Amino acid sequence: MRNTAKKTSLLVLAVLLAHAASAQLFKKKIELPESKLMVVKMGPLVGLEQGKYLNFNFGMERQWQQLKLIKPQTHAANFQLDYNFKYRVMGAQLGYWFKVGRLNLTYGGRLSWHTDYDYHRFAIAPNVGYKFLQAHLQMGVNIMPRNKNFPEVNTFYASLRWVFINDRDFRRKN
């Protein structure tokens, strides 16, 4: 009986020591060298925006992306025009979004101006989205002053855009 208790005690002690040693080994943070490469992409975009009203979008987008293995950052700025054929409403939008990681959400916002050729509306729109390849789905809300004479602007919207990258430039950061 005593012999079994000693063996069990030694086994438990060995397991605890092995666990402590492995915890110390895996506690070290693996540092990868910082990437100094960056890619700048640019191209035209087309898309649809659906809220209460359907708008067609077209414009240009420029993206800056770090070439990193873990948590790459992407930033983008765009300018787009949109048009609603049914209500003859035209708009211009200046936008920005960013993403950290490969499969994470995008966060951004845009400033927009819309007109029906008689009245004008300005809006600020925070948005959140998901980007896969060059398709970008965004959802947001236009924050704007009320105008009963010109209601044909989406308050809540979902937009799906595709960017046709036709210019890539690889750069080295200093």
C-alpha positions in Angstrom: 0.0 0.0 0.0 2.8 2.4 0.9 4.7 1.5 -2.3 1.6 2.4 -4.4 1.1 5.7 -2.5 4.8 6.6 -3.2 4.4 5.8 -6.9 1.2 7.8 -7.2 2.8 10.8 -5.4 5.8 10.6 -7.7 3.5 10.4 -10.8 1.5 13.4 -9.6 4.7 15.4 -8.9 6.1 14.5 -12.4 2.8 15.6 -14.1 2.8 18.9 -12.2 6.5 19.6 -13.0 5.8 18.7 -16.7 2.8 21.0 -16.7 4.8 23.9 -15.1 7.7 23.4 -17.6 5.3 23.4 -20.6 3.5 26.5 -19.3 6.8 28.3 -19.2 7.8 27.2 -22.7 4.5 28.3 -24.2 4.4 31.5 -22.2 7.0 33.0 -24.4 5.4 35.3 -27.0 6.5 34.5 -30.5 7.5 37.8 -32.2 7.5 37.9 -36.0 9.5 40.6 -37.7 7.5 43.7 -38.6 6.7 43.7 -42.3 7.9 46.7 -44.2 5.9 45.9 -47.3 2.7 47.7 -48.2 0.4 47.5 -51.2 -1.6 50.4 -52.6 -4.5 49.4 -54.7 -6.9 51.6 -56.7 -9.7 51.2 -59.1 -13.3 52.0 -60.1 -16.3 50.7 -58.1 -19.9 50.0 -58.9 -22.6 49.0 -56.5 -26.2 49.2 -55.3 -27.5 50.8 -52.2 -30.9 49.7 -50.8 -32.9 51.3 -48.1 -36.3 52.7 -48.6 -35.0 53.8 -52.0 -32.7 52.0 -54.5 -29.6 53.8 -55.6 -26.9 52.9 -58.2 -23.3 53.8 -57.2 -20.2 54.3 -59.2 -16.9 55.9 -58.2 -13.2 55.3 -57.3 -11.6 53.7 -54.3 -8.0 53.6 -53.1 -6.8 51.0 -50.5 -3.7 50.9 -48.4 -2.8 47.5 -47.0 0.1 46.2 -44.9 1.5 42.9 -46.0 1.6 41.1 -42.7 1.0 37.5 -41.6 -1.0 38.4 -38.5 -3.5 41.2 -38.2 -2.9 43.2 -41.4 -4.4 46.6 -41.5 -6.4 47.9 -44.5 -7.4 51.5 -44.9 -9.5 52.9 -47.9 -10.8 56.2 -49.1 -13.4 56.5 -51.8 -15.5 59.0 -53.8 -18.7 57.8 -55.3 -21.7 59.2 -57.1 -25.1 57.7 -56.8 -28.4 58.1 -58.6 -32.0 57.0 -58.0 -33.7 56.7 -61.4 -37.2 56.5 -60.1 -37.1 59.8 -58.1 -34.3 61.5 -60.0 -32.1 62.0 -57.0 -28.4 62.4 -57.4 -25.8 62.3 -54.7 -22.1 62.5 -54.0 -20.3 60.7 -51.2 -16.8 60.9 -49.7 -16.0 57.8 -47.6 -13.4 56.1 -45.5 -13.2 52.6 -43.9 -10.6 50.5 -42.1 -10.2 46.8 -41.2 -7.8 45.1 -38.9 -7.3 41.4 -39.6 -8.2 39.1 -42.4 -11.9 38.2 -41.7 -12.9 41.0 -39.5 -15.5 43.7 -39.9 -14.9 47.0 -41.6 -15.6 50.3 -39.8 -16.0 53.6 -41.5 -18.1 56.5 -42.4 -19.0 58.9 -45.1 -20.1 62.4 -45.8 -22.8 62.7 -48.4 -24.7 65.3 -50.4 -28.0 64.6 -52.2 -30.1 66.7 -54.5 -33.4 66.4 -56.4 -32.3 69.6 -58.4 -34.6 71.7 -56.2 -33.5 70.9 -52.7 -30.3 69.7 -51.1 -29.5 67.4 -48.2 -26.2 66.8 -46.4 -25.6 63.7 -44.2 -23.0 62.0 -42.1 -23.2 58.2 -42.1 -21.3 55.9 -39.8 -21.2 52.3 -41.2 -20.0 48.8 -40.5 -19.4 46.2 -43.1 -17.8 43.0 -44.3 -15.3 42.8 -47.2 -14.5 39.6 -49.0 -12.1 39.8 -52.0 -13.2 43.0 -53.7 -16.9 42.8 -52.7 -17.9 45.0 -49.8 -21.2 44.9 -48.0 -21.9 47.9 -45.7 -24.7 48.8 -43.5 -25.2 52.2 -42.0 -27.4 55.2 -41.1 -27.5 58.6 -42.7 -27.7 61.3 -39.9 -29.2 64.4 -41.5 -31.6 67.2 -40.7 -35.2 66.7 -41.6 -36.6 68.1 -44.8 -40.3 67.4 -45.6 -39.8 68.8 -49.1 -37.1 66.2 -50.0 -37.6 62.8 -48.2 -36.2 60.6 -51.0 -32.9 59.8 -49.2 -32.2 56.5 -47.4 -32.0 56.9 -43.6 -31.0 53.3 -43.1 -29.2 51.5 -45.9 -27.3 48.4 -47.0 -24.9 48.7 -49.9 -23.0 46.1 -51.9 -20.1 47.3 -54.0 -17.4 45.8 -56.1 -14.1 47.4 -56.7 -12.3 46.6 -59.9 -8.6 46.9 -59.0 -6.6 48.0 -62.0 -3.6 49.6 -60.3 -1.3 47.9 -57.7 1.8 49.4 -56.3 4.0 47.6 -53.8 6.0 49.9 -51.5 8.5 49.5 -48.8 8.0 51.5 -45.5 11.0 53.1 -43.9 
